Amino acid sequence: MEHPRFASWFRGIQARFAALPRQLTVLSLAVMVGIVASTCYLLEQDWLQVRRGDEQILWNQALTATNKIDDAIDGVQIKVDGIITASSVASGQARARAQMADALRIEGDEIAALMGMDATGHVVASTSPHFKPGEDLSNLDAFQSVIRTGSVSLGAPVTIGGEQWLPLARPLRAADGSKLVGTMWLRLSYLEKIALASHTEPRNLVVIFELGGPQITRTPNRPGSDAVAIGHSLTATLGSADSVSSITVSKVDQVDRLSVLMRAGQFSLAALVAVPVSALWQSWWPQAIGIIGMAGALLAIMIIFHFVLATELTRRQKAERGSAALAEEANRFADQYRLLAEHSSDVVVRLGIDGVCRYASPAMESMLGWTPEELVGHDISHLIHPDDLGLLERNAQVLIEGAGEIRTHFRHLHRDGRYLSLECNMQLVARDGVPESFVSSMRDISDRVEAEQKLAEAAAEMARLAATDQLTGLANRRRFNEELQREWRRTAREELPLSVLLFDVDFFKSYNDTYGHQGGDVVLKAVAAAVTAALHRPSDLVARWGGEEFVVLLPATDVDGAIGVAEIVRATIEALQIPHCGSTFGYLSVSVGVATSYPCRNQSPEPLIAEADANLYLAKGQGRNRVGAPPTNPMIWAGMR
C-alpha cells in the first residue's frame, strides 16, 4: 500500500508537470541535457587523462617485470649449463655429484634442485631428497609440455618442503641417444623478488604467467587459487595482441582494477600489472568534484524529479522482465532435461527417499528390458543384486549426510533373468534443505567387467607358467630363488634355521645314453613326483635346479632335520627301483647335499647354496647314493648364529 502523503506529493508533481507548457518542458529538458552532456564530457576527458597516465605507468612496470624474469631465467640456465659442464669433466660420478651439490649450495637462493627424467616421466637422477629415482612425475605439467612441444617449458609452481618451487623443463639427449627431460627447480621467492624489484606500490597487483600455461607468481599472493586456470584465463584475455588494457573485476579476489596485460620474453611469458580502480578514483576525484559541484547546483531539482520517475519506471519494468525471464529459463531447463533424459542411451532414474521409483527414462527398456511404466510407482530394490543392495543403501546415506555426488558399480536384474553390471552416478535432490529423492544415471559396463576378469585370469595363468618347470611341473629356479629370499628374511627375523637340499640323479648321462632322452625325461618326472609326495609340510618347496639337479627348501629346519629329510628323499628314489644298467647299483639313485644356516639380514643366501653344492659333490665322491652333510655338533652350529 502506498503512503498517503507520498502519493499525494507524487500526484502533485505529476499535476505540476502536466500543467507546464510543452515548449517550457522541452526547453528545460534541452538545458538539462546540455548541462549533463557538458559535465559528462569534462568528467570523461579528465578520467581518460588519469587512466592513460596510469596505463603508461603499468605498461612500463609490466615490461620491466617480464624482462627481469626473462633475464633471471636466462641467467639461471647459463649457471646450470656451467654446473653441468663442470660436473661432466669431473673424474668419477661421485666427484661429479659432489661438484654439482657444491655449486647448487652456492646458487641456493636461485636454484632449489636439478632433476632428470626419462621419456616416461620417471626420475632418473635428482639432487634433492624430495625426488627419488624411479618416482613417477609424468603428471608434471612442465614435463608434459616438453614431451608435447619438444621445447623449453615452465610449469605451475609446486609446494615442496613448505616452499614454492617452479619447474623449468627442457629436452635432453642421453649418451645412448635416448630422450631425457631435464628439470631445474627454481625458488619462486627468488623470481618474486626479481619481478617486484621495481614495484614499490603495495596496492598494485603483479602477476607473471606463462602464455597458455600456469600463473608463475602473484603479489599479493592468494593461497588456494588455481594457477593453471588463472594462466589460461589471462592468456585468453590477451589473445594475439601484444598488450591489452581494461578495467575488470578480478575472479580471484573480486577487486575492480585497471589492468595491463603484456606479452614479452623468449619464454612466452606475460605480465599483468593492475592498480585498483579506487586508486584512480583518488587521483581523479579532486578534479572531478569541482565540475560536479558546479553542474550539481543547476541540476539538483531536475535530477531529483527525474530520478524519482525513472526509479519507479525502472523498478516496474525490471520486475516484469525478471518474472518473464525466470519463467522462460525454468521452461527451457525443463525441456532440455526432458530431451536429454528421453534420448540418452544412459538410463536416468529418480527414486524417492522411500525407494519408490518416481521416473525412469525410455532407455530402461532397451538396456534392462523393463518398461518405465512397469517400474514407476513401485519399490525396485528387488531388482538389485542382493550382494550389492547394502552398498547402494550406504551410498544413499552418505549423500543424505552431505556428499555431492557418488559414482559406484552394482548389478541390476535384466528382464531375461541375468544380471548386468552397471556404472551409476548418484546425486541427492533436496527441496528447501530437506532430502526429497535420488537421481541416478546408469550405463551398462558388463562387457568391460567381463574383459577385466578375463585379463586378470590370463595374467594369473602367465605368472603361474613363468614360475613352473614345463617338464616336471615343479617350481623352476626363478621361483625357488624368490622363495629363498623370502624365507631368508623371515627366518632371520624370527631367528630360525633354514636348510637346503641339493640332489641330482646318479649316472644320469649314462641313463640318457642307454635309454634315450625321452626315457630321461620320464625318469625326471618320476623323481619329481616321488620327492613331492615324500614332503608333507606346506612350507617345504621342491624345485628343479637345472638338468638332472633338484633343490628342496626347508624353512625352520635345523641340520639334523635336514639330514633326515635328505635320507627320506634318497630312500624314496631308491625304493622306486627304476632299472639303470649304467649305474653301479643297477637301479636309479640320487646323491644329496645338505646345508643349514641361521640367516642374518646383512648376509646373502648364496653361501648356503654353495655349501649344499659342495656337500653334493662330497656325497658323489664317497660313492653316490648317499647324503653329504655338514657336522651335526650343536656347538658348531650355535657358533654360526
Steps between C-alpha positions, in 0.01 A plus 500: 500500500639845403553759770220765479735795535742367240217422259359846546842658446567283196161583348572865565831475313327326210233767495762778497686340210177447314417865549831623355494628143644254254754755372629562856530131567693449179726796574564385858585155380730642232685714757527207741631274225754762396626544856520128555671440166757770564566371850537144379735606223724688743495216751573244230795693364642544848448131577662392172798717577544337842450153352747556214762618746456195724490268197838632385644440848356148510628430147855597602477291818372194308783529247757538778365200694494262200846606385644447847336158530626411151853614583491314832390171339760549225764552766391193692518287184851624431603419857345154477678435168821601671433270797423206270807567283727523806353181643530309172878542488544384859666162549239254621130531562547560874725800441262633232209479741706667772595788268138541394381501864764762593396719206134473594579603857667814366201576278251382763303828502413448132510126423330256736582175319595333170321190378507272197207292374467241229244522219236330719526757779696286750780669695844387383712723721441787744699726729208527744384232748143604413527316164598133517640310200218306335230734632225566242467876429334464159207715620732802533364760256847624400603141411184445296556827313859403408385159377224666298691796352866395525598843635587666831189532719409650833252325728267596781659573839512196732520506879796284606627488857282799593649712220373593152722362217457575130589222248689602184527195272689453176572204269836320525670205333680226691830360382318201347267732307193447718276792583528664842333799658711719725317704762637794696300582813519876555409659832184702441605744773804593289287571190252701708787707638626565145154583363413738784834681515355805322150486652474707813122549509359240742148546361604393147438145378783330307447162329762321288367209294596278209295545182269201475649376828470561874527809717861518622479764771238733643555787739320536725476121523158334509532149653271235357458660157526276190826609331430309177145635464619858568778466241262368233243772577759779469639344178149498350451864602828604334423302183736580211561861607834616640330689782147557627364743756160485662305558817370169630393331821753236611358149521748420778433774758204687339694830492426750217834594338654678204717228346773488237580160344822479298687221328879512506801272519636193326334266750145600388453695818242769559433737785192652650547815701187650648402783729168515685247728337461658842853639457400659168198647668722653765702674228200602293252598766655833621486637145158354423336625817528859385333424169231296670442770758432767240269278297332358807370834620323557166362151463407407857126560474461356153709192588290430808174511301635293214668255738175429680314445176775292343543289813135409514479416132822301514384304802176397335659412169775301667248303706301415189807403301637296792181299540480426130869406482474264798197327353669466161823369656311244710312376195819484295683293762203267541483443124876441475501251789203311358662492154831369637338241725271361231760481221810397699631143474566516876215415735382785722303399811352710778433319828322640803657486844265206564651306204194539276577575132371845400643511145681265259624608157406306182854356481404272792317269260780475242768442767325286764177388336267676746259768374480824703130434562586171676734673744353844577307494828664178624789409729771363266754391763424134415662557158838574664736207560472404871877532548494860367185630672683587822759702306231714334325556834828620654560731203152648542574572866829668407316725252245596765788591734635751249704333223453676166514204259593131522613269220460129564457160330225246565309217332141547377255228400406483130153390403648178353635399843870586465681774691674786318786700650410871506701815572287750690534870589276589795394848616264619771212737417386716793223755529543777757783302660289184540613186305232413246636244256805349329582545131720229345655474155594141407686336215574135415864399565449122489737454205770703673465304826516168311810615310670607825427160656644315200807722505557429870463125443746510209751698707473246785553210258804670345647560845447132585664381178795737550572338838453132393740254339325376186638146512448401864228743607719602797593855590777627274827657607358853485215405733743326736725809520202720586386263777858468629529877536160521671573216746850636564351830619228328703728254680750779567223706657373205710850363574425157348725262301466461124613187313550414133532158330669483160481160327540357155451165327812278509650402164227691316707554187547127478125455543431738210754322283345162582127573507480816288407855588130420508573233757702756694205741499273225633746428784524871592119520521493189720769642732312832527171327581658267757685775687193726500291217649765433767490857638195584710554853636330777299802727552744249341571574133638260236639663186695397195846657522605408145555189292488199737550718811222579747489719809285489813439802729435407866405806712531475878699174470831444677784284372379178663153545355645584159715184503191299588303648209797443269508132597123477430558648152784259427308199630187602308683499167679177586164339582378572146747233378514650155744284299826674403756272342753782483504540880722306737188429702292366211211736574435874502637691803573854612773673697397775740693800634377662824565854628352686797539859616358745748434798267596858582353803330836630384599169339422343165360145460750422223754336738225264616445378142874473446536284814216270391669464160834418666336233719329356191838449338626357832223237483589420139866468593412256776329262258161659412153393620567668832455826694784749530453712812689743726596406858204476738689617812255743673784721621620556144154605379440718803813691409369567147197692626 
